[in-house]
Amino acid sequence: MVASLIALLEDVVSGVSVARQVAAFWMPVAPVPVVLAPFLALGSLLTLALLSGLAASSLAVLLLALVALYLLLTEVLGISLEIQLR
């Protein structure tokens, strides 16, 4: 019975350490005063939105360049592109 209690205690301690590691992942890297914490969160969200917009616009530019390349190859140079799926 004592051995099972010790094993249970070890499991609890390992679970707590894992929970601390997961919680530490979402905490700020540097200590921030309480007054600045909302501004830091807002700045992080704005940065995330800006980078997401940049990624989406980069994808749009890539697709536009691929369409332009396809039209250049087919209409101007007369090269036909075929994909056969079997």
C-alpha positions as CSV (number, residue, x, y, z in Angstrom):
1,M,0.0,0.0,0.0
2,V,2.8,2.4,0.8
3,A,4.5,1.6,-2.5
4,S,1.3,2.4,-4.4
5,L,1.0,5.7,-2.5
6,I,4.6,6.6,-3.4
7,A,4.0,5.7,-7.0
8,L,0.8,7.8,-7.0
9,L,2.8,10.7,-5.5
10,E,5.5,10.4,-8.1
11,D,2.8,10.5,-10.9
12,V,1.3,13.6,-9.4
13,V,4.7,15.4,-9.2
14,S,5.5,14.5,-12.8
15,G,2.1,15.7,-13.9
16,V,2.6,19.0,-12.1
17,S,6.0,19.5,-13.7
18,V,4.5,18.8,-17.2
19,A,1.7,21.3,-16.4
20,R,4.3,23.9,-15.4
21,Q,6.2,23.4,-18.6
22,V,3.0,23.8,-20.7
23,A,2.0,26.9,-18.7
24,A,5.5,28.4,-19.1
25,F,5.2,28.1,-22.8
26,W,2.3,30.6,-22.9
27,M,3.9,33.1,-20.4
28,P,5.9,36.1,-21.5
29,V,9.6,35.7,-21.9
30,A,10.5,38.7,-19.8
31,P,8.7,39.9,-16.7
32,V,6.2,42.7,-17.6
33,P,4.6,45.2,-15.2
34,V,0.9,44.7,-14.7
35,V,0.2,48.1,-16.4
36,L,1.9,47.2,-19.6
37,A,0.5,43.6,-19.9
38,P,-2.6,44.6,-21.9
39,F,-0.5,46.7,-24.3
40,L,1.9,43.8,-24.8
41,A,-1.1,41.5,-25.6
42,L,-2.5,44.0,-28.0
43,G,0.8,44.5,-29.7
44,S,1.2,40.7,-30.0
45,L,-2.2,40.4,-31.6
46,L,-1.6,43.2,-34.0
47,T,1.8,41.7,-35.0
48,L,0.1,38.3,-35.5
49,A,-2.6,39.9,-37.8
50,L,0.1,41.8,-39.7
51,L,2.2,38.7,-40.3
52,S,-0.9,36.7,-41.3
53,G,-1.9,39.3,-43.8
54,L,1.7,39.3,-45.2
55,A,1.6,35.5,-45.6
56,A,-1.8,35.7,-47.4
57,S,-0.7,38.4,-49.7
58,S,2.5,36.5,-50.5
59,L,0.4,33.5,-51.4
60,A,-1.8,35.6,-53.7
61,V,1.3,37.0,-55.4
62,L,2.7,33.5,-55.9
63,L,-0.6,32.3,-57.5
64,L,-0.7,35.4,-59.7
65,A,2.9,34.8,-60.8
66,L,2.1,31.1,-61.6
67,V,-1.0,32.1,-63.7
68,A,1.1,34.7,-65.6
69,L,3.8,32.0,-66.2
70,Y,1.2,29.6,-67.5
71,L,-0.3,32.2,-69.8
72,L,3.1,33.1,-71.1
73,L,4.0,29.5,-71.8
74,T,0.7,28.6,-73.5
75,E,-0.3,31.8,-75.3
76,V,3.0,33.4,-76.2
77,L,5.4,30.5,-76.6
78,G,2.7,28.0,-77.7
79,I,3.8,25.3,-75.3
80,S,1.0,23.0,-74.2
81,L,0.9,21.7,-70.6
82,E,-1.0,18.5,-70.0
83,I,-1.4,16.5,-66.8
84,Q,-2.5,12.9,-67.1
85,L,-3.9,11.2,-64.0
86,R,-4.1,7.4,-64.1
